[in-house]
Amino acid sequence: MLTGDAVDISPLVARGLLEVLAVETPDEAASYVSFAAELDDGEAMTCALALHRGALVATDDRKALRLLAARAPQIRVRSTAQLLKEWADSASLAPTELRAVLTDVRQRARFAPGRHDPLHSWWEAALRVT
């Protein structure tokens, strides 16, 4: 069984590439409580803050996706596969580099897009590169 490696995000925060957010208003708090009735705390916080701050939500959680579509369809959503594809395209990764990244994501994060994911065939083709 693989165990997760601890990820130190402090260098990303220090460089301004990542920001740690918290609830700041009563409306955000109320939305958090509402989302938390149906989602885990992290997903609920993400959805609440995105709703009030106009941010994008990155999630593969099917329940969160359904809830956002029903309650807040204006929130933009990206999946892990979408984020990786957008990054790989913008970084012009060589096929072998992309394969290495996707292999790491699959093995270390235990993630691969499901067969119904629109990017499933892109992911699988990238993994077959020799």
C-alpha positions as CSV (number, residue, x, y, z in Angstrom):
1,M,0.0,0.0,0.0
2,L,1.3,3.5,-0.9
3,T,1.3,6.1,1.8
4,G,0.9,9.8,1.0
5,D,3.8,12.1,1.2
6,A,3.5,15.2,3.2
7,V,3.3,18.3,1.0
8,D,4.9,21.5,2.2
9,I,3.0,24.4,0.6
10,S,4.8,27.1,2.4
11,P,7.2,27.9,-0.5
12,L,4.2,28.3,-2.8
13,V,2.5,30.6,-0.3
14,A,5.7,32.6,0.2
15,R,6.0,33.2,-3.6
16,G,2.4,34.2,-3.9
17,L,1.5,31.3,-6.1
18,L,-0.9,29.8,-3.5
19,E,-3.1,31.6,-1.0
20,V,-4.6,30.1,2.1
21,L,-8.2,31.4,2.6
22,A,-10.6,31.5,5.4
23,V,-14.2,32.6,6.0
24,E,-14.4,36.3,6.4
25,T,-18.1,37.3,6.2
26,P,-21.3,36.0,7.7
27,D,-22.6,35.1,4.2
28,E,-19.5,33.0,3.6
29,A,-20.0,31.3,7.0
30,A,-23.7,30.6,6.2
31,S,-22.9,29.1,2.9
32,Y,-20.1,27.0,4.4
33,V,-22.6,25.6,6.9
34,S,-25.1,24.9,4.2
35,F,-22.6,23.1,2.0
36,A,-21.2,21.2,5.0
37,A,-24.6,19.6,5.6
38,E,-23.9,17.6,2.4
39,L,-20.2,17.7,1.8
40,D,-17.0,17.2,3.8
41,D,-15.4,20.2,5.4
42,G,-12.8,20.9,2.7
43,E,-15.2,20.7,-0.2
44,A,-17.8,22.7,1.7
45,M,-15.3,25.5,2.4
46,T,-14.1,25.5,-1.2
47,C,-17.6,25.8,-2.5
48,A,-18.6,28.5,-0.1
49,L,-15.6,30.7,-0.8
50,A,-15.9,30.2,-4.5
51,L,-19.6,31.2,-4.4
52,H,-18.9,34.5,-2.6
53,R,-15.6,35.3,-4.3
54,G,-16.2,34.3,-7.8
55,A,-13.5,31.7,-7.8
56,L,-13.1,28.5,-9.7
57,V,-13.5,25.1,-7.9
58,A,-11.2,22.3,-8.6
59,T,-12.8,19.0,-7.7
60,D,-13.5,15.5,-8.9
61,D,-16.0,14.8,-6.1
62,R,-19.2,13.8,-7.8
63,K,-21.4,14.9,-5.0
64,A,-19.8,18.3,-4.9
65,L,-20.2,18.6,-8.7
66,R,-23.9,17.7,-8.5
67,L,-24.5,20.1,-5.6
68,L,-22.7,23.0,-7.4
69,A,-24.6,22.4,-10.6
70,A,-27.9,22.5,-8.6
71,R,-27.2,25.3,-6.2
72,A,-24.6,27.5,-7.8
73,P,-24.3,26.8,-11.6
74,Q,-22.4,30.1,-12.1
75,I,-19.4,28.6,-10.3
76,R,-16.7,27.5,-12.8
77,V,-15.4,23.9,-12.1
78,R,-12.3,22.1,-13.3
79,S,-11.4,18.5,-12.8
80,T,-7.9,17.2,-12.0
81,A,-7.6,15.9,-15.6
82,Q,-8.7,19.3,-17.0
83,L,-6.1,21.1,-14.8
84,L,-3.4,18.8,-15.8
85,K,-4.2,19.0,-19.5
86,E,-4.4,22.8,-19.4
87,W,-1.0,22.9,-17.6
88,A,0.6,20.4,-19.9
89,D,-0.6,22.3,-23.0
90,S,0.5,25.7,-21.7
91,A,3.9,24.3,-20.6
92,S,4.4,22.5,-23.9
93,L,5.4,19.3,-22.1
94,A,7.2,16.7,-24.1
95,P,5.1,13.5,-24.4
96,T,7.6,11.6,-22.2
97,E,7.4,14.3,-19.5
98,L,3.6,14.2,-19.6
99,R,3.7,10.4,-19.2
100,A,6.0,10.7,-16.2
101,V,3.7,13.3,-14.6
102,L,0.5,11.3,-15.2
103,T,2.2,8.2,-13.9
104,D,3.2,10.0,-10.7
105,V,-0.4,11.3,-10.3
106,R,-1.8,7.8,-10.8
107,Q,0.6,6.1,-8.5
108,R,1.2,8.7,-5.8
109,A,-2.2,10.5,-5.7
110,R,-4.1,7.4,-6.7
111,F,-6.0,9.3,-9.3
112,A,-7.0,8.6,-12.8
113,P,-10.0,10.0,-14.7
114,G,-13.0,7.6,-14.9
115,R,-13.9,6.0,-18.2
116,H,-16.8,8.6,-18.6
117,D,-14.5,11.5,-18.1
118,P,-14.2,13.5,-21.3
119,L,-10.4,13.5,-21.0
120,H,-10.1,9.7,-20.2
121,S,-8.8,8.9,-23.7
122,W,-6.3,11.8,-23.7
123,W,-5.0,10.5,-20.3
124,E,-4.7,6.9,-21.5
125,A,-3.0,7.9,-24.8
126,A,-0.5,10.1,-22.9
127,L,0.4,7.1,-20.6
128,R,1.0,4.9,-23.7
129,V,3.8,7.1,-25.1
130,T,7.1,5.3,-25.3
